[in-house]
Amino acid sequence: MRIRLEETTDWTALCAIYSAAFGQLAEADLVRDMHDDGDLILSLIAYDDKPAGHIAYSRLILLGTPSIKAAVLAPLAVTPSFQKQGIGAALVQDGLKRLTEKDYDLVLVLGEPHYYGRFGFDPKLAEKLKTPYDGPYLQGLALSDRGKGAHGPVSYAQAFAELE
């Protein structure tokens, strides 16, 4: 399995991944909209002999602590025939490594705490933030000591507000 940066020629593969994983293209449209709006920070695709999975990270502005460099992990999908093989985990880990190398301080995710907890995401860190997604499924991961100091309201990429 290879993980690499998504390229413009991957759009058909990306749509196939999200369609297979979720039975719809809303998540693929989210990635496209974030790209078009300039809010997509990192987009990775996993390949075997065919597309297997995708993950996106977009900008997050921390209004209370604007000096903290933050991102949102969403969406993440793995084609059903490749699920339960560690591809989603490999995409998450690769993305977090790349964001750490780019000096990001914090990543937020809205998802299953048991799944994301194994990467170090914690709902308690997210409790200090005010988001449209507050609750037990919102989790944060500090990639630096600065990330632990995040608090206050946040601003997600516009594409999230446009989701139906």
Phi and psi restraints in degrees (value plus and minus 20) as a CYANA .aco file:
   2 ARG   PHI    -130.8   -90.8
   2 ARG   PSI     123.9   163.9
   3 ILE   PHI    -140.3  -100.3
   3 ILE   PSI     110.7   150.7
   4 ARG   PHI    -166.3  -126.3
   4 ARG   PSI     147.4   187.4
   5 LEU   PHI     -83.0   -43.0
   5 LEU   PSI     119.1   159.1
   6 GLU   PHI     -85.5   -45.5
   6 GLU   PSI     122.7   162.7
   7 GLU   PHI    -137.3   -97.3
   7 GLU   PSI     141.2   181.2
   8 THR   PHI     -79.5   -39.5
   8 THR   PSI     -48.8    -8.8
   9 THR   PHI     -94.0   -54.0
   9 THR   PSI     -24.6    15.4
  10 ASP   PHI    -109.1   -69.1
  10 ASP   PSI     -18.9    21.1
  11 TRP   PHI     -77.8   -37.8
  11 TRP   PSI     -63.6   -23.6
  12 THR   PHI     -82.2   -42.2
  12 THR   PSI     -62.3   -22.3
  13 ALA   PHI     -84.9   -44.9
  13 ALA   PSI     -62.5   -22.5
  14 LEU   PHI     -80.9   -40.9
  14 LEU   PSI     -64.6   -24.6
  15 CYS   PHI     -82.1   -42.1
  15 CYS   PSI     -60.2   -20.2
  16 ALA   PHI     -84.0   -44.0
  16 ALA   PSI     -59.9   -19.9
  17 ILE   PHI     -81.7   -41.7
  17 ILE   PSI     -70.1   -30.1
  18 TYR   PHI     -90.1   -50.1
  18 TYR   PSI     -57.2   -17.2
  19 SER   PHI     -83.1   -43.1
  19 SER   PSI     -63.7   -23.7
  20 ALA   PHI     -88.1   -48.1
  20 ALA   PSI     -61.1   -21.1
  21 ALA   PHI     -94.7   -54.7
  21 ALA   PSI     -58.0   -18.0
  22 PHE   PHI    -139.6   -99.6
  22 PHE   PSI     -27.4    12.6
  23 GLY   PHI      50.7    90.7
  23 GLY   PSI       0.0    40.0
  24 GLN   PHI    -179.8  -139.8
  24 GLN   PSI     152.2   192.2
  25 LEU   PHI    -133.2   -93.2
  25 LEU   PSI      -9.0    31.0
  26 ALA   PHI     -77.8   -37.8
  26 ALA   PSI     -60.7   -20.7
  27 GLU   PHI     -90.1   -50.1
  27 GLU   PSI     -58.4   -18.4
  28 ALA   PHI     -84.3   -44.3
  28 ALA   PSI     -60.9   -20.9
  29 ASP   PHI     -83.1   -43.1
  29 ASP   PSI     -56.8   -16.8
  30 LEU   PHI     -79.9   -39.9
  30 LEU   PSI     -66.4   -26.4
  31 VAL   PHI     -81.6   -41.6
  31 VAL   PSI     -66.0   -26.0
  32 ARG   PHI     -80.8   -40.8
  32 ARG   PSI     -65.3   -25.3
  33 ASP   PHI     -84.2   -44.2
  33 ASP   PSI     -60.3   -20.3
  34 MET   PHI     -84.8   -44.8
  34 MET   PSI     -58.7   -18.7
  35 HIS   PHI     -83.4   -43.4
  35 HIS   PSI     -69.2   -29.2
  36 ASP   PHI     -81.5   -41.5
  36 ASP   PSI     -54.3   -14.3
  37 ASP   PHI    -103.3   -63.3
  37 ASP   PSI     -25.7    14.3
  38 GLY   PHI      58.4    98.4
  38 GLY   PSI      -1.4    38.6
  39 ASP   PHI    -120.0   -80.0
  39 ASP   PSI     -25.9    14.1
  40 LEU   PHI    -101.2   -61.2
  40 LEU   PSI     100.1   140.1
  41 ILE   PHI    -109.6   -69.6
  41 ILE   PSI     -63.3   -23.3
  42 LEU   PHI    -170.9  -130.9
  42 LEU   PSI     112.2   152.2
  43 SER   PHI    -156.7  -116.7
  43 SER   PSI      95.8   135.8
  44 LEU   PHI    -138.5   -98.5
  44 LEU   PSI     124.2   164.2
  45 ILE   PHI    -146.8  -106.8
  45 ILE   PSI     119.2   159.2
  46 ALA   PHI    -125.3   -85.3
  46 ALA   PSI     113.5   153.5
  47 TYR   PHI    -147.3  -107.3
  47 TYR   PSI     122.3   162.3
  48 ASP   PHI    -130.7   -90.7
  48 ASP   PSI    -136.1   -96.1
  49 ASP   PHI    -105.8   -65.8
  49 ASP   PSI     -29.5    10.5
  50 LYS   PHI    -167.4  -127.4
  50 LYS   PSI     148.9   188.9
  51 PRO   PHI     -79.7   -39.7
  51 PRO   PSI     113.8   153.8
  52 ALA   PHI    -137.7   -97.7
  52 ALA   PSI     -54.0   -14.0
  53 GLY   PHI    -184.5  -144.5
  53 GLY   PSI     145.6   185.6
  54 HIS   PHI    -169.1  -129.1
  54 HIS   PSI     129.0   169.0
  55 ILE   PHI    -163.0  -123.0
  55 ILE   PSI     125.1   165.1
  56 ALA   PHI    -149.8  -109.8
  56 ALA   PSI     126.9   166.9
  57 TYR   PHI    -147.4  -107.4
  57 TYR   PSI     113.0   153.0
  58 SER   PHI    -144.5  -104.5
  58 SER   PSI     148.7   188.7
  59 ARG   PHI     -88.0   -48.0
  59 ARG   PSI     127.7   167.7
  60 LEU   PHI    -156.8  -116.8
  60 LEU   PSI     104.3   144.3
  61 ILE   PHI    -120.7   -80.7
  61 ILE   PSI     105.6   145.6
  62 LEU   PHI    -115.8   -75.8
  62 LEU   PSI      84.3   124.3
  63 LEU   PHI     -87.8   -47.8
  63 LEU   PSI     -50.6   -10.6
  64 GLY   PHI    -102.0   -62.0
  64 GLY   PSI     -44.2    -4.2
  65 THR   PHI    -159.8  -119.8
  65 THR   PSI      49.6    89.6
  66 PRO   PHI     -85.4   -45.4
  66 PRO   PSI     -35.3     4.7
  67 SER   PHI     -99.0   -59.0
  67 SER   PSI     -30.6     9.4
  68 ILE   PHI    -105.4   -65.4
  68 ILE   PSI     105.8   145.8
  69 LYS   PHI    -106.8   -66.8
  69 LYS   PSI      95.3   135.3
  70 ALA   PHI    -150.0  -110.0
  70 ALA   PSI     137.3   177.3
  71 ALA   PHI    -161.0  -121.0
  71 ALA   PSI     143.3   183.3
  72 VAL   PHI    -136.1   -96.1
  72 VAL   PSI     110.7   150.7
  73 LEU   PHI    -109.9   -69.9
  73 LEU   PSI      89.9   129.9
  74 ALA   PHI     154.3   194.3
  74 ALA   PSI     115.6   155.6
  75 PRO   PHI    -110.9   -70.9
  75 PRO   PSI     151.3   191.3
  76 LEU   PHI    -153.9  -113.9
  76 LEU   PSI     112.3   152.3
  77 ALA   PHI    -167.9  -127.9
  77 ALA   PSI     126.2   166.2
  78 VAL   PHI    -149.7  -109.7
  78 VAL   PSI     111.8   151.8
  79 THR   PHI     -76.1   -36.1
  79 THR   PSI     115.6   155.6
  80 PRO   PHI     -70.3   -30.3
  80 PRO   PSI     -58.0   -18.0
  81 SER   PHI     -88.2   -48.2
  81 SER   PSI     -32.9     7.1
  82 PHE   PHI    -130.0   -90.0
  82 PHE   PSI     -19.7    20.3
  83 GLN   PHI     -89.6   -49.6
  83 GLN   PSI     138.7   178.7
  84 LYS   PHI      45.8    85.8
  84 LYS   PSI       6.2    46.2
  85 GLN   PHI    -141.4  -101.4
  85 GLN   PSI     -11.8    28.2
  86 GLY   PHI      65.6   105.6
  86 GLY   PSI     -11.2    28.8
  87 ILE   PHI     -90.6   -50.6
  87 ILE   PSI     -62.6   -22.6
  88 GLY   PHI     -80.4   -40.4
  88 GLY   PSI     -65.1   -25.1
  89 ALA   PHI     -81.8   -41.8
  89 ALA   PSI     -61.7   -21.7
  90 ALA   PHI     -84.0   -44.0
  90 ALA   PSI     -58.9   -18.9
  91 LEU   PHI     -84.7   -44.7
  91 LEU   PSI     -64.4   -24.4
  92 VAL   PHI     -80.9   -40.9
  92 VAL   PSI     -70.3   -30.3
  93 GLN   PHI     -82.9   -42.9
  93 GLN   PSI     -62.2   -22.2
  94 ASP   PHI     -82.7   -42.7
  94 ASP   PSI     -65.1   -25.1
  95 GLY   PHI     -82.4   -42.4
  95 GLY   PSI     -64.3   -24.3
  96 LEU   PHI     -83.3   -43.3
  96 LEU   PSI     -58.7   -18.7
  97 LYS   PHI     -82.3   -42.3
  97 LYS   PSI     -65.5   -25.5
  98 ARG   PHI     -84.8   -44.8
  98 ARG   PSI     -59.4   -19.4
  99 LEU   PHI     -87.3   -47.3
  99 LEU   PSI     -59.0   -19.0
 100 THR   PHI     -80.7   -40.7
 100 THR   PSI     -62.9   -22.9
 101 GLU   PHI     -84.9   -44.9
 101 GLU   PSI     -44.8    -4.8
 102 LYS   PHI    -113.8   -73.8
 102 LYS   PSI      -5.8    34.2
 103 ASP   PHI      45.1    85.1
 103 ASP   PSI      12.3    52.3
 104 TYR   PHI     -95.7   -55.7
 104 TYR   PSI     127.9   167.9
 105 ASP   PHI    -123.3   -83.3
 105 ASP   PSI     -46.2    -6.2
 106 LEU   PHI    -171.9  -131.9
 106 LEU   PSI     123.5   163.5
 107 VAL   PHI    -150.4  -110.4
 107 VAL   PSI     114.3   154.3
 108 LEU   PHI    -129.2   -89.2
 108 LEU   PSI     129.6   169.6
 109 VAL   PHI    -164.8  -124.8
 109 VAL   PSI     125.8   165.8
 110 LEU   PHI    -130.0   -90.0
 110 LEU   PSI      88.7   128.7
 111 GLY   PHI    -194.9  -154.9
 111 GLY   PSI    -193.6  -153.6
 112 GLU   PHI     -86.0   -46.0
 112 GLU   PSI      96.7   136.7
 113 PRO   PHI     -77.1   -37.1
 113 PRO   PSI     -56.9   -16.9
 114 HIS   PHI     -84.0   -44.0
 114 HIS   PSI     -61.2   -21.2
 115 TYR   PHI     -88.8   -48.8
 115 TYR   PSI     -74.1   -34.1
 116 TYR   PHI     -96.2   -56.2
 116 TYR   PSI     -41.7    -1.7
 117 GLY   PHI     -80.3   -40.3
 117 GLY   PSI     -50.3   -10.3
 118 ARG   PHI     -89.2   -49.2
 118 ARG   PSI     -34.6     5.4
 119 PHE   PHI    -116.0   -76.0
 119 PHE   PSI     -22.6    17.4
 120 GLY   PHI      83.9   123.9
 120 GLY   PSI     -20.5    19.5
 121 PHE   PHI     -87.3   -47.3
 121 PHE   PSI     122.2   162.2
 122 ASP   PHI    -160.9  -120.9
 122 ASP   PSI     108.1   148.1
 123 PRO   PHI     -82.0   -42.0
 123 PRO   PSI     -48.7    -8.7
 124 LYS   PHI     -83.2   -43.2
 124 LYS   PSI     -57.0   -17.0
 125 LEU   PHI     -85.4   -45.4
 125 LEU   PSI     -58.2   -18.2
 126 ALA   PHI     -92.7   -52.7
 126 ALA   PSI     -41.4    -1.4
 127 GLU   PHI     -82.0   -42.0
 127 GLU   PSI     -42.6    -2.6
 128 LYS   PHI    -101.2   -61.2
 128 LYS   PSI     -24.1    15.9
 129 LEU   PHI    -128.0   -88.0
 129 LEU   PSI     134.4   174.4
 130 LYS   PHI    -133.2   -93.2
 130 LYS   PSI      90.3   130.3
 131 THR   PHI    -149.9  -109.9
 131 THR   PSI     148.1   188.1
 132 PRO   PHI     -90.7   -50.7
 132 PRO   PSI     -27.9    12.1
 133 TYR   PHI    -138.4   -98.4
 133 TYR   PSI       2.5    42.5
 134 ASP   PHI     -73.9   -33.9
 134 ASP   PSI     123.0   163.0
 135 GLY   PHI     125.9   165.9
 135 GLY   PSI    -196.4  -156.4
 136 PRO   PHI     -88.3   -48.3
 136 PRO   PSI     -36.5     3.5
 137 TYR   PHI    -111.6   -71.6
 137 TYR   PSI     -29.1    10.9
 138 LEU   PHI    -105.3   -65.3
 138 LEU   PSI     105.6   145.6
 139 GLN   PHI    -155.1  -115.1
 139 GLN   PSI     131.9   171.9
 140 GLY   PHI    -143.2  -103.2
 140 GLY   PSI     133.6   173.6
 141 LEU   PHI    -153.7  -113.7
 141 LEU   PSI      97.4   137.4
 142 ALA   PHI    -100.3   -60.3
 142 ALA   PSI     102.0   142.0
 143 LEU   PHI    -111.3   -71.3
 143 LEU   PSI     -28.7    11.3
 144 SER   PHI    -169.4  -129.4
 144 SER   PSI     149.6   189.6
 145 ASP   PHI     -82.2   -42.2
 145 ASP   PSI     -54.0   -14.0
 146 ARG   PHI     -81.1   -41.1
 146 ARG   PSI     -57.2   -17.2
 147 GLY   PHI     -81.3   -41.3
 147 GLY   PSI     -47.4    -7.4
 148 LYS   PHI     -88.5   -48.5
 148 LYS   PSI     -38.4     1.6
 149 GLY   PHI    -112.5   -72.5
 149 GLY   PSI     -14.4    25.6
 150 ALA   PHI     -85.0   -45.0
 150 ALA   PSI     117.6   157.6
 151 HIS   PHI    -180.4  -140.4
 151 HIS   PSI     144.3   184.3
 152 GLY   PHI      71.0   111.0
 152 GLY   PSI    -191.1  -151.1
 153 PRO   PHI     -91.3   -51.3
 153 PRO   PSI     133.3   173.3
 154 VAL   PHI    -146.7  -106.7
 154 VAL   PSI     143.1   183.1
 155 SER   PHI    -148.3  -108.3
 155 SER   PSI      96.6   136.6
 156 TYR   PHI    -103.0   -63.0
 156 TYR   PSI     146.0   186.0
 157 ALA   PHI     -77.0   -37.0
 157 ALA   PSI     122.8   162.8
 158 GLN   PHI     -74.4   -34.4
 158 GLN   PSI     -53.4   -13.4
 159 ALA   PHI     -78.2   -38.2
 159 ALA   PSI     -49.3    -9.3
 160 PHE   PHI     -86.7   -46.7
 160 PHE   PSI     -57.7   -17.7
 161 ALA   PHI     -87.4   -47.4
 161 ALA   PSI     -42.5    -2.5
 162 GLU   PHI    -109.8   -69.8
 162 GLU   PSI     -23.8    16.2
 163 LEU   PHI     -85.6   -45.6
 163 LEU   PSI     123.5   163.5
